[in-house]
């Protein structure tokens, strides 16, 4: 079979609207996601797709710079590409893990197209045809039309109920760390009462002190918890919390590479490793990490970092091949109003999305949508992920003592 060699690498920044601004412990998604779409083209004209978070001239320039390393490179030599782009020692000075991930996505996409098989078959073959997802409930500001706010207990329960009705979710994740822990505890308990047969998980983005985390964790021990995600930052803080809380702890912040995974195996602080195809440097790295977790009886789940359809496809192919996937995956995806792939947004059914069956990643760019959302980015630019438009001058601290008041004003002015 003829080898494929890289001829060109292109990067396009887009911004795609959300139903409403999503609040989190470190700031806010200001009503849209900003993503960089990567295209790798071979000398035979096959185009593979990649994606990563953020964008703009600096991100696009990084991919232009990789052409000096990769033009002429044989696509199937993925390990060699890893050392070219993200050599472990050189990466101390030029952390290119997420750049490597986007390029790996595209190369796997190319190989799948050239060989006529889905990426999941390259990774060892699918074990499931659909991947289950959690609802991923955020506190939200109202959108420009005045709709979409999630601030009160009643609004959060109604929001989760609407997501369950629309998409069929039976696992509900709450993104916390926005309000005081006691208020969010009331929200979480209300969800448990409203959906007694469903699974729950909570994620305050590591902004609590260890003492806050222990108190919250002990208060929810009787609920149907999958896990408590990143209540604190750092392996030692997670270890202290784990000693006092009787439920699994999960992370996507303190175990995101193999050195940290080794440390966690030797002195366990985290029970469930949330595998992000971008943060870990590609789908293959996540498969390797899952095998390590299986060996040492640690749980795994598929993590979300604000994806469009290209990265979602990588998450689906990953979820399809993991034998030890025991939890519903996370996805921000249902908060989007559109996508840049042909056909628009992928469809949920029964809380799950079908693993693409076409060759490669199984998704194609919609050039009209790509152009429209590139133009929207050029008009709006980036937004400060670590700032909250409803709290001017606020900055995230750990532990965060400047909690927003749940009775605060319901609207903010976000340029759009």
N, C-alpha and C positions, 0 to 999 in steps of 0.2 A: 504494500500500500504506500502510495506516495507520501513523503513527509511534507508537512506544512511549515513554512517559514514566515516569520512576521515581516510585513512590508511597511505597515503604518500603524500608529497609535493616535487616537483622537479622544479628546475629552470635552464634554459639553455640560455646563452648569444649568440646572433648571430649578424652578421653584413651583411646587404643586400645592394648591390650597387644601386646607383641612376644614372639617365641618365647623370647628371653633378652636380658639387658642387653647392649648393644653398646658396646664400648670404642673410644675414639678418642684422638687426641693431646691434645685439650684437655679431656678428661673422660669422660663416659659418657652414653648414653641409658639411663635407669634402668628398663629393662624395659617402657617404653611410649613412645609419642609423644603430645605435646600439640599439638593443632591447633585453629585457629579456622575454623569453617564459616560462610560468608557467604551470605546470601540477599538478592537484590535483586528486588523485586516491582514490576511495572508497573501502570499504571492499568487494564489489561485483565486483570490477575490472572496474567500469566506470571511465573514465578519462575526466575531464573537463579542458578547456584551458583558460588561462589568458595571459596578456601581459602588459608590461610597458616600458617606455623609459629608455635608459641607460643600463648599465650592468657591468659585470665583477665579480670578486671574492666577492667584498663587497656586491653587490646586491644579488648574489646567496646565500651568507651567511645569509642575512636577511630572506630569505624564508626558509632556513634550520632551522633558529631559531624559525620560526612560528610553526614548528612541535610540539614544546614543549607546545604551546597553543592549537593546533587544532587537533592533532591526537586523534581520538575517537569522535570528535565533529560531531553532526548531521548536515548534509549539509543544510537542510531547515531552520535552526535557524540562519538566516542571521543577524538579529538585535543583537543577542547574540554575534555573531562573530565580529560585528562592535565594541562592547564594549571590547571584548577581545584584539583586534588588535589595535584599534584606539580610546580608551577611550578619551573623549574630554579633560579632565584635564591632563591625562598622556601624551597625544599627544603634550602638550607644550614642552615636553622633548624628544619625539621620534616620530616626524612627520611621521606617517605611512599611510597617506591618499592614496597615490598611490599604496602602497603594499596592502592595503585593497581592492582597486579597482580591482587589478589583481586577488585576491582571490575570490571576489564577482563574477567577470566574470566566473571564473571556476566553482563556486558553482551553479550559474544559468544554466550554460552549463550542469552540472551533473543532475540537477533537470529536465531540459527539456528532456534530454535523458531518464531518468528514467520514466518520465510521458508520453513520446512520443509526445511532443509538442514543437514548437519553443519558444525561450525566449520571443518573443513579446507577445505570448499568456499568459505567466505568468505575464507579466507587464500590462495586461488589454485588450489585443487584438489589432491587427494592424488596423490602419485607412487608411493606404496606402501600396501598394505592392512594390513601388519603392521610393527611396529617391534621390532628385535632388542635384547636386553638382556644386560648382563654380570651375573655372579653376585654381585658385591659381598660379599666375604668379610670379616667382622669378627672380631677377637679378641672373645670373649664371656665374661661371667661365667655360671655356672650359674643356671638359673631357680629358682623356689621349690621345684620338685620335684627339684632336684639334677641336672637334665639340661641339655643345650645348651651346656656349656662348650667354648670353643675357646681353648686356651692353648699347647699344644705343637705341634711340627712335625707330628706324626702326626695330631693332632686337626684341624689346619687342612686337611691333605690329605684327610682323611676327610670333613670338612665340605664342601669344594668338590666332592668326588665325589658326595656325597648331593644337593647342589644341582643338579649336572649330571644326575643320574639323575631327580630329581623334575621339573625344569623344562626340561632340554635345553640349558643354557648351553654355549657354546663359547668364551666370553671370560670370564676370571676376573680380578676386581679385588680387590686386597688393601688394606684400610684399615690403614695402619701408623702409626708414630709412638708406639706404645704401649710397646714394648720397645726395647732397645738396637739400633742399626742392624745390627750383625753378626748378631744373633739373627734379626731380620726378614729379613735377606739369606738366611739358611739356610732360612727358611720359604718365601720366594719361589722359591728354586732348587728346593726340593722339589716345589712346585707345577708348575714347568716340567718337571721330570722325570716327574711323575705324569701330566701331560696334554700330551705333546709336540706334538700337532697343534693345540692351542688357543692363542688369543691371551691375552696377559697385560697387566696394568697395575698400577701401584703408586702409592699416595697416602698420604704421611705427614703431611698437613695442615700443611705449611709450618713444621714445628718443628725442622728441621735447620739447622745452619750451612751456609754455602755449601761449605765444605770437606767436610763430611759428605756433602752431596748429590753432590758431584763423585765422591767415592770410591765411594759406593753406585751411582751411575749408571754409572761405568766398569766396575764389577763385574758388571753385568747386561747389558752391551752385546750379548752373544752370544745372548740369549734372544729369544723371539717377542713383543717388547714393542709394544703399541699406542703407549704413551707413558708418561712419568714425570710424575705429576701433583703440582704444588705441592710440590716438594721443599724450597723456601725461600719466604720471603715477600718481596714487593717486586719491581718490574720489574728493578732493577739486579742484585739477587741472582740472579734467574732468568736474566738475560743472562750473568752470569759463569758460571753453571752450564752454560748452553747452549754456551758457547765450548769447554767441556772434555768434554762428554758427547755421544756420537754416537747420539742417539735424539730423537724429538720430545718437547718439554716441553708440558704442558697446564696450564690454570688455571681455577679458578672463584672465585679470591680476588682477583687483582690486575688482571683485566680483566673488569669487571662493568658497565661503562657505556661510552658512546661516546667520552668524553674519553680514557679509558684505552685503548680500542681504537685511537684515533688515535695515541696515543703509541707503542703497540706496532707499528703499521704503519710509523711513521717510523723507529723503531729497535727492531728485532724482538728480543723477549725470550722470547716464547711462540709455539709453533707451532700449538697446538690450543686453541680457545676453547670452553669448556664452557658451553653456553647453558642457563641456569636460568630458567624462566618466571616464577618469583617474584623472584629477585635482579635480573633485568633490567627488571622493571616490567611484565611481561605477555608474551603470546605474540607480539604484533605487533612488539614491540621485538626479540625474538629473531630473528624473520624478517628484519627490517632488518639486524641485526648479521650474520646468516649471509650476506646479500647482500654486505656489505662484505668479509667474510672470503673469499668466493668471488672477488671482484674482485682481492684481493691474495694469493690462493693460500694462505690460512691454513685449517687444518682446523677443523671444528666437530663437536661431539657434544652430546647432550642430557644435562644434569646433573640430579641428584636432590638434594632437600633434605629428605627425610624425609616423603614424601607419603602421603596417603590417596587414595582413588579419584578425587576431583574434580581434584586437581592432576595425578594420573597421566593423566587424560583430556586435560589441556592438553598434557602432554608427548607423548602419542600423536599428537594433532593437529599439534603442531609437527613431530615426526619424520616425519609423513606427507607434509609439503609441502616439505621441504628437499632441493633437488637435490644439495647437496654434503655430505650426511650420509654419512660413510664409516666410522663407528665404531658399535659397539653402544652403546646408551644405558645410563646408570646408573639404578638404582632400589633404594631401601631396601625396596620393596614386599613382596618375598617373605619378609621377616622378620616381617611382621604376622601376627596370628592372626585378624583380622577387618577389616571396613571398615564405613563408615556408608552405603554406597550399596546400592540394591536388588540382591539377588542375592549380596551379600557380595563377597569378593575376586574381582577379575578373574582370568582363567585364563591361565597361560603354556602355550605349546605350541611345542615346538622352539626354546626360548629366546626366543620372541617373544610379544607380545600384540597382538591385533587392534585396529586403530583403530576406535573406535565409529562406527557408521553411522547412529544415530538423529539426529534434529534437535538442533542445539546441541552441547553437549559430549557428549551421548548417555548421560549417567548421571543417575539420580534418587536423592534421599535416601530411605533407609529410616528412617521416623520412629521406629520402635521402637528400631532400633540407635542412632540419634542420641540419643534420650532416655536409653538405657542408658549410653552412653559419656559423656554429659553428667553423669549422676549419678555415674559413676565418677570423673570429674574433680573434681566437688564434694567427693567423699570423700578423694581423694588429693592434689589440688592440683598445683602445678608441681613440677618437680625441677630442681636446679642442673646445667645442661648442662655447665658448666665445672668440675665437681668429679667426682672418682672415688670411689665408695662403698668401694672396696677400699683406698684410700690416704688415710685421714683427714688433713687438714691439708696435703695436697699441692696445689701450684698449678702450672699450665703455664708454663714459661719457654721462651724461644727463644734459643739451642738448649737443649733440655730435658736437663739433667744429672741429674735425679732419676728415672731410668728404673726402672720396676717390675721386680722380679726374676722371670724366668719360672718359678721354682720356688715362688712365693708361694702362700699358701693359696688353695684353689679355690672357696671360697664366701664370699659377702658377705651382709650383712643389708640387704635393700632393702624398705622398707614397701610392701605391696601388698594 
